[in-house]
Amino acid sequence: MLKKIISKTDIQFSESFEIAGRERYKHACKTGLEGVVSKARDSRYVSGRVNDWVKKTCAQRETLAIAGFALDGKKWDGIYLGRRKGKELIYAGKVDHGFDTASAKDLRARLKPLIRETQPYAKKIAHRGIWVEPSLLAGIEYQAKSAEGKVRHPFFKGIREDL
């Protein structure tokens, strides 16, 4: 049987906090943590879902450049994101959630005139996409960032027209 090894960056243990859970949660989100796991003081761990242990994840938001899009055959399969670092564009992940048929069709039409031959990233990535000039910005909601800066569990919230 294989066991997953959990690194110290995956889970952070802490002492018991004698503050309101809502206050602790707000602080965790403000400091960029993925969320908190709370439990009733006298509860024991049991396998499966129980009401004595609760996981509450934080929602982070960021505006990122759209660097390309993906198709699965002819079907919409999300967008590739980039984060500006000086004049360079760094790969920030792929978002394939948050699109309905209408928003995917609209976004594809807006990206079509921006298509380019090469990736706009400073460092080439291994993904195959349809690359675009990174002039459109997307509002993205996510739970956390990986060590490399990629968004985890991202959700497309819309094009940022206000910037």
Residue pairs with C-beta under 8 A, 6 or more apart in sequence:
9 147
12 33
16 41
17 24
21 36
21 38
24 36
24 38
25 35
25 36
25 56
25 58
28 35
28 36
28 58
29 35
29 58
29 59
29 60
32 60
32 144
32 145
33 58
33 144
34 57
34 58
34 143
34 144
34 152
35 55
35 56
35 57
35 58
35 143
36 55
36 56
37 53
37 54
37 55
37 56
38 53
38 54
38 56
39 52
39 53
39 54
40 52
40 53
43 50
43 52
43 53
45 53
57 143
58 143
58 144
59 141
59 142
59 143
60 141
60 142
60 143
60 144
60 145
61 139
61 140
61 141
61 142
61 157
62 83
62 139
62 140
62 142
62 151
63 137
63 138
63 139
63 140
63 160
63 163
64 81
64 82
64 83
64 92
64 137
64 138
64 140
64 151
65 81
65 82
65 83
65 84
65 89
65 134
65 135
65 136
65 137
65 138
66 79
66 80
66 81
66 82
66 111
66 132
66 134
66 136
66 137
66 138
67 79
67 80
67 81
67 82
67 89
67 91
67 119
67 120
67 121
67 129
67 131
67 132
67 134
68 79
68 80
68 119
68 120
68 129
68 130
68 131
68 132
69 76
69 77
69 78
69 79
69 80
69 107
69 108
69 111
69 129
69 130
69 132
70 76
70 77
70 78
70 79
70 80
70 94
70 96
70 127
70 128
70 129
70 130
71 77
71 130
76 99
76 104
76 105
76 108
77 96
78 94
78 95
78 96
78 97
78 99
78 156
79 94
79 95
79 107
79 138
79 156
80 91
80 93
80 94
80 125
80 127
80 129
80 131
81 91
81 92
81 93
81 94
81 95
81 138
81 140
81 151
81 154
82 89
82 90
82 91
82 92
82 120
82 121
82 134
83 89
83 90
83 92
83 149
84 90
85 122
88 122
89 120
89 121
89 122
89 134
90 121
90 122
90 123
90 149
91 121
91 123
91 125
91 150
92 149
92 150
92 151
93 150
93 151
93 152
93 154
94 127
94 154
95 138
95 140
95 151
95 154
95 155
95 156
97 154
97 155
97 156
98 141
98 154
98 155
98 156
98 157
99 107
99 156
103 156
103 158
107 159
110 136
110 159
111 130
111 132
111 136
114 132
114 133
114 135
114 136
115 130
115 131
115 132
116 131
116 132
116 133
117 131
118 131
119 125
119 129
119 131
120 131
120 132
120 133
120 134
136 159
137 159
137 160
137 163
138 156
138 157
138 158
138 159
138 160
139 156
139 157
139 158
139 159
139 160
140 151
140 154
140 155
140 156
140 157
141 154
141 155
141 157
142 151
142 152
142 153
142 154
142 155
143 152
143 153
144 152
144 153
145 151
145 152
146 152
